[in-house]
């Protein structure tokens, strides 16, 4: 009875809170830049992503479909999902680039979240810097394992994020800040992953990373060229 009394006493409080939240959301909406202000930028990114070659040195690519659920969740502006095979060494690497037009759409697409949700166990996470031409890529190399009755596997994921105002960062922290910033979120963000078997050596992964990321360098530069108001 005492609890019910408290609920009745504060009943008028909840409409006031709801109205305050709606007013706050309305003020935020009024302060947002029009999404069209970033349209030209996102068109440049799509065009650059379309130009990433199927053949990069000794690597030959084949497009790999992205699950429709992932596409629905991310609403990507530009996507590259490709399996590359090195015809000289036989090594294989899966290259994924996802660039979104709203930074909020990508905050959950992050190996420690999406891989673990898919049943993998995070074994290690190591900060890494790779030099690709004149670009220093600040990223993270993850190892994930999966063990079941009919499956045992280990994989390496080299991952980094690209922001529209230039930085290349190793995790989601800067993307979270961009998503919270009403002046930046509509310029989006991008994530790049290179996935290889854990049977590969670190030198093989590094060489593969540098070669394949160099093949999409113009796309990375296009993503970094956003003019954030």
N, C-alpha and C positions, 0 to 999 in steps of 0.2 A: 504493500500500500504506500509505503514511504517513497519507493521508486516511482510509482505512478504519479504521485503528487509532484515530484520533481519534474517529471516529463511534462505534466500539465502546466506547471509554473513557467517552464522555459519554452513552451510551444511557440510563442511569438518570436523567439530568438532565431529559429531556423530560416523563416522567410527573409529575415533581415540579412543573415549570412549569405543565403542564396542570391539575393539581390546584389549584395556587395561583390560577390564573385562574378556575376554576370556583368556588372558595371566594369570591373577590372578587366574582364576578357574583352569587353567592348572597347575600352580605352587602348588595350594592347592592339586590337585589330585596327583601330584608327591610326596607330603609330607604325604599322607594318608597311614596308615598301611594297608597291604593287608587284606581284610575281612577274608581270610582263617585263619589268625592268631587268630581269636576269635572262630573258628569253634568248637574246642574241648570244650570250655567253654559253648557255646550254646547247644551242645549235652548233657552236664551234666545237664543243666537247664531243657531241655526237659525230660530227664530221671527222674529227681526228681519230676517234675510236674505230670508225669504219675503215680507216686507212691502215690499221695495224696489219702487217703482212702475214700471210699464212706460212711463208718460209722466212726464217731468220737464220742466216748462216747455214749450219748443218741441221737446224731444227725445222721440222715440217709439222704444221698444225692441222687439227681437225676439230671443227666446232662440236661442243658438247652441250646438249640442251640443259637449261636450268629448270628445276622443278617449278611447276606452275604456282605452288604455294609460296615459294620464295619470291617469285616475281610479284605476286599479289601483295606480299608483305612489304617489299622494298620499293615498289613503284619506280623502277630505275629509269633514268634518263638515257644512260648509255651502259651497255654490257658487253664484255668480252668473256666468253667461257670456252676455253679451248684446251685440248690435249696436244702437247707438242712431243714429238719423238725425234731424238737425235739419230740421224741415219748413220753416223760414224760410230757412235758408242752404244747405241741401243737404249740409252737412258730415256725415261719418260718424265714429263712434268706437266701438271695441270695448272694453267694460268687463268686466273679469274680477276676481272676488274668490274666493279659495280660503282657507278656514279649516280647519285640521286640529286634531284632538284630541290629537295627539302632535307636539311641535315637531320631532322628528327626521324626520318625514315630509316636511317642506317645505324642508329645507336645500338640496336639489338643484334646487328649482324657482325659478330665478333667471335673469333675462334673459341675463347674460353666459355662463351655462352652457347653458340650454335652447335659446335662440335660435341660439347658435353650433353646438350639436349638430344643429340642424335645417338647417344650411347657410348661415346668415346670418353676415356679418362685422360685428363691432362697430366702428363708426366714431367714436363719441364717447360720453362719459358725463359729464353735468354735474350737480352737486348743485343741487337746487332746493328752495325753500320756497314752498308755496302756502297762502294764508289762506282757509279755508273756514268762514265764520261766526266762531265763537270757537275754532276748531281751527287750529293751525299744522301743516301736513303737511310733514314733512321727508322728501324723496324724491330720486330721481335720474331725470333724463331721458336716455334712451339713444337713439342713432340706429344703426340696423342697415341694411346694404345686402346685396343678393344679386344676383349676376351669373352668368348661364349662357347657353348658346346660345339658349334659347327664353324666357328670363325675365330681366328687369331691374327691380328695385324697391328702394325705400328707405322705411323706416318709423320712426316715433318711438314710444317706449315710456316712458310716465311711470309709475314704479314706486315703491311704498313698502311697508313691513312694519308690521304692527300687533301689539303684544304684549299679553297679557292683564292685565298690571299697569299699563297706561296709555301707555307710550311709542309714538310713531309714528316709525319710523327709516328711513333711506335705503338700508340694505343688510342683508346677512345676518349681520353681526358679532354683533349682540345676539341674534339668533335662534339662532346657534350656541351662545352662552353659555346660553341657555334650554334648548336641547336637551341640554346637558351637565349641567344642574342637575336632580338627581333630584326635587327638591321642586317644580319648575316645569314640567317637560316635558309632563305630562299635561293642562295647561291650554292647550297648543298655541300656535299663532301663526297669523297671517293675512298674505296678500299681496294687494295690489291693483294692477292694471295698467290703464292707459288707453292704447289703441293707436290712433294716427292716422297718416295718410299724411304723409310728409315734405314734401309739397307745401303742407301747411297752414302758416300763419304761427305764430310763437311766441304772439302775442296770441290767435289763434284757439284754439290748444291750451290756453292758460291759461284762457280763458273757458269752454271746453268742460269742462276738468278741474274747475273750481270749481263749475259748474252740476251736473255729474253726480255728483261726490263729495258735494255737498250733499244730493242725493237719497238717498244711503245713509248719511247722518250718524248716524241712530239705530242702524244696524248697526255702524258703527265704535265708537260709544259702548258698545254691548253687548259687543263684543269686548274693549274696554279695561276692562271692569268685572269681570274675573275676580278671584276672591279666591284668591291664591296662598299656600298655607300654608308 
